[in-house]
């Protein structure tokens, strides 16, 4: 037989505490956001350093500019949750 809804159970939609799920979601999103920036900065640095004619200081400056810009763009805004 097909499953029928039962009215005698204790669960009611929207009544469970989801603080742990919300915390885990925020952690995963933060790790994704900042991890992506770190990978992008590292990749830019290495590509600019090891390309033909590239040098360490140019790569360091470019990676630093992207890191600062990324931090400014990705940081949590006041009042946003």
C-alpha positions as CSV (number, residue, x, y, z in Angstrom):
1,X,0.0,0.0,0.0
2,X,1.0,3.6,-0.5
3,X,2.4,5.6,2.3
4,X,-0.3,7.6,4.0
5,X,0.4,10.7,6.2
6,X,-0.1,9.9,9.8
7,X,-1.5,12.5,12.2
8,X,-0.3,10.7,15.4
9,X,3.5,11.6,15.1
10,X,5.3,14.3,17.1
11,X,7.1,16.0,14.3
12,X,5.8,19.3,13.2
13,X,7.4,21.1,10.2
14,X,9.6,24.1,11.3
15,X,9.8,23.2,15.0
16,X,13.2,21.6,15.2
17,X,16.3,23.5,16.3
18,X,18.6,24.0,13.3
19,X,21.4,25.9,15.0
20,X,23.9,23.1,14.3
21,X,22.9,22.8,10.7
22,X,23.1,26.6,10.3
23,X,26.5,26.7,11.9
24,X,27.8,23.8,9.7
25,X,26.5,25.5,6.6
26,X,28.2,28.8,7.5
27,X,31.5,27.0,8.2
28,X,31.4,25.2,4.8
29,X,30.5,28.4,2.9
30,X,33.3,30.3,4.7
31,X,35.8,27.6,4.0
32,X,34.7,27.5,0.3
33,X,34.9,31.3,0.0
34,X,38.3,31.8,1.7
35,X,39.7,28.6,0.3
36,X,38.8,29.7,-3.3
37,X,40.5,33.0,-2.7
38,X,43.6,31.3,-1.4
39,X,43.8,28.9,-4.3
40,X,43.3,31.8,-6.8
41,X,46.1,33.9,-5.1
42,X,48.5,30.9,-5.0
43,X,47.8,30.0,-8.6
44,X,48.3,33.6,-9.8
45,X,51.6,33.9,-7.8
46,X,53.0,30.6,-9.1
47,X,52.0,31.3,-12.7
48,X,53.4,34.8,-12.7
49,X,56.6,33.7,-11.0
50,X,57.4,30.6,-13.2
51,X,56.2,31.9,-16.6
52,X,59.0,32.7,-19.1
53,X,60.3,36.1,-18.1
54,X,58.4,36.2,-14.9
55,X,60.0,37.1,-11.6
56,X,59.3,36.7,-7.9
57,X,58.6,40.3,-6.9
58,X,56.1,40.9,-9.8
59,X,54.3,37.8,-8.9
60,X,54.3,38.7,-5.2
61,X,52.8,42.2,-5.9
62,X,50.1,40.8,-8.3
63,X,49.1,38.1,-5.8
64,X,49.1,40.7,-3.0
65,X,46.8,43.0,-5.0
66,X,44.4,40.1,-5.7
67,X,44.5,39.0,-2.1
68,X,43.6,42.4,-0.8
69,X,40.9,43.0,-3.4
70,X,39.5,39.5,-2.6
71,X,39.4,40.1,1.1
72,X,37.6,43.5,0.6
73,X,35.0,41.9,-1.6
74,X,34.5,38.6,0.3
75,X,34.5,39.9,3.9
76,X,31.2,39.8,5.8
77,X,29.3,43.0,5.4
78,X,27.9,44.6,8.6
79,X,24.2,43.7,9.1
80,X,24.3,40.8,6.7
81,X,23.8,37.3,8.0
